[in-house]
Amino acid sequence: MSNQRKKSLLIGINYTGTKNALQGCHQDIDNIAEFLSYRGYTDDHRSRIVLSDLRGVPYDSPYYPTGHNILAAMDWLVCEPNSTLFLHYSGHGGQIQDVDGNRSTGLDDSIVPIDFEERGQISSTLLHEHLVTRMAPGCTLFIVMDCCHSGSAVELPFVYRSDSEGQINLMDNLKAGAQLVGQASNLIQGGFSYEKIGEARELFAGATSFFRGLKHMGEQEEEGLAGGEFAGQYGSEQKMVTMFSGCRDDQTSADARIQGQSTGAMTWAFLETMKRDANPSYVQALQTTRKLLDQSKYSQIPQLSCGVEMDLENTPLIL
């Protein structure tokens, strides 16, 4: 796995100048970028994409964190076979109406792009389609979601939570046996809305072309939204995707100030965990992250979600 190509996507949105402003999301992606550099990830433009609303990033830039830029960048991240992938999102998380009817709460988790007031939020169903269903063969993907309502933000079938005693519990599968949406026309409703796949393709065309252009010459071309059908059922894809989320679905995730810096509490706790042990098991990483948040008086409960069932106690965290 050490010879695999490594790619990373870092998204940090402070919603600067709005009533929804956050403070620590830009610092989060800086801290994560520094961490990744020590773990063998390069920052060249073919290997790392950073989307943020930092001052000086123009609205029409493919690096500005609009909904279609975020999804196009996710497509870029997962499109090359046999790659080790890392995704970090720091920004607002929300909940929107569950349009496919298989959430007992009636709500899907969501992330909130910079243009959410015009285009809506990005649902967990759509995030699953772009990050899991579309992930190329032979890849592993590790995700850190530092946002509110993020417990099932990517709708992975196996969800684990550490209690205050450090015991790991497997939660109920989020959508066990439920069929994922099969047509692009049904991907987002209540967030972005598309009448047919051609409209979806048109919306993403500019950003998707841009990110496709960052790939090495001769590598497999990515299909974007072409093709129409998505394979498999929820929980049956068996993709090696793991996610640390900042809190449960019903919780908020703190925008904190630690050691004089604005930062997301989850991002800080994850990085502190990895500083203490460079190669923890998944269980050790989840337990330490929970302990650090508890010690710092944050009530949010981090969760680990997996696309496959595995021995968390004896499997090293794959980065």
ABEGO torsion letter per residue (X at the ends): XAABBBBBBBBBBAGBGBAABBAAAAAAAAAAAAAAAAAGBBABAAABBBBBABBGBBAABAABBBAAAAAAAAAAAAABBGBBBBBBBBEBBBBBBBAAGABAAGBBBBBBBAAAAAAEBBBAAAAAAAAAAABBBGBBBBBBBBBBGAAAAAGBABBBBBBAAGBBBBBBBAABGBBBBABAAAABBGBBBBABAAAAAAAAAAAAAAAAAABBBGBBBBAEABGGBBBEBBGAAGBBBBBBBABBAABBBBBBBBGGBBBBAAAAAAAAAAAABABBBAAAAAAAAAAAAAAAGBABBBBBBBABBBBAAABBBBX
